[in-house]
Amino acid sequence: MTDETPESMADDWAQALQEQSSKGVNDDLSAGAPHFDASPGSAVNSPNDISMVLDIPVQLSVELGRTKVPIKYILQLAQGSIVELDALAGEPMDVLVNGYLIAQGEVVVVNEKFGIRLTDIVTPSERLRRLSRN
């Protein structure tokens, strides 16, 4: 464990995000993304006011891979056991919100903390196509 304060960790992540912004990484990702105006004076009581849902917590998870194994195999797992996943090394990781794929990205490390840099945002039509395949 390090003796870092939450403020210093936040500063490190802010610096990493600033470097990303200066390289223009988000430019391509946000090109097709919808823009919502949640400023205080914009359509305060309109039915489409996005600011009403901005504080709702959601579960964000990053999935490394999956596999199906019989219960017998699970019961034999011990410290040091290796579980083979369906993903290949170097493949982008899936970013899920409440279990739904919304993006893919690559792992980054800042001061011994893991994060994910989004490399591809899944469009709504792509999400529907992926759901219909499953």
N, C-alpha and C positions, 0 to 999 in steps of 0.2 A: 504494500500500500504506500502511496505517496502522501505527503502532507499538503497537497494542493487544496486550496479553498474553492468553494463553488464559483466564486467570482473569477479566480484565475483560470479555471477550466472553461468558463463561459468566454473569457477573453481569448483563450486559445482557439476555441471553435469559431468565434467571431473573426479572428485573424484568418483561419482556414477558409471561411466563407468569403471574406474580402478578397483573398487571393484567387478564389474560384471566379468571383464576379469580375475581377480585373482581367482574367483570361477569356472572358466572354462565354463561359461554359453554359450559363443559363439562357443565353440569347436564343440558341436553337431550341431548347426545351420549352420556352415560354411562347414561342412564335404561334403555335396552334392552340394555346391554352386560353380558355375564356377569361375575360377580365371582369371582376366584380367591383363596383364602386361602393365601398362600405364606409365612406367618409360620413361624419356626423350630419351634414346637411343634405345627404342624398336620399330621397324617397323614404323618409323616416317611417311612415306607416304603410308603405306599399306592401302588397302580398309577396313580392319578390325580394324583400329586404334581406340580404345575405347576413347582415350583422346579427340577426337573431339566432343564428346557428353557429357562429364562430367560436363560442365557448363550450360547445358540446364535446366531451372527450370521446375519442375513438381509439381502438387498439391498432397500433402500427407495428407490424412485425416484418422481419426479413427472413426469407426462407433460403437455406443453403441447398437443400435437396430433400428427396423423399425416398422411401423404400417400403416394400411390404414384406413382412416376415411372419412366420408362425409364432404363436405364443410360446411354444417350446424353445425357440431361439431367444426370445426376450428373457425367459427364466434362466438361461445359461449365461447371460451377460454379467460381466464382472469388471472391476476397475482394470483399465488397459485394453478392454475389448474394442474391436474396430467394427463399425457398422458401415457397410458399403451403401452409398447413396446413388441415385440415378443421375446426378449432375456431374459434369466433368470439371476438373480443375481449370480455373480461368473463365468459366462461364459466368455471365451476369447473374446476380441474385435477384430473386423476386421480392418485391416490396408489396405487402398486402395491408389493406385497411379493412378491419373487421372481416378478414378472411377473403377479401376480393382483391385480385391483382390490379394494381394501379400504376406500377412502374417497375423498371429493372435498374440495377445499379451495380457499382463495384465497391468493394470494401476499401475504406481509408482508415488510417490510424493517426491520431493526433494525441501526443503525450500519453501513450499507452491506453488510450480509449478508442474503441471501434466506432466507426460511423459508416455511412453509405453515401456515395456520390451518385446521384441519379443520372443515368445515361440515356434512358428511354422512358417516356411517359406513354402509358397505354391509353389509346383513344377510346371513347365510349363504344364505337362500333366494333373495335377490336375486342373489347371486353365481352360484348354480346356474342361475337364469333367464337371466342374461347369457351364461353359458357355452353354454347350449343354443341361443341365438340365433346364435352364431358358428359 
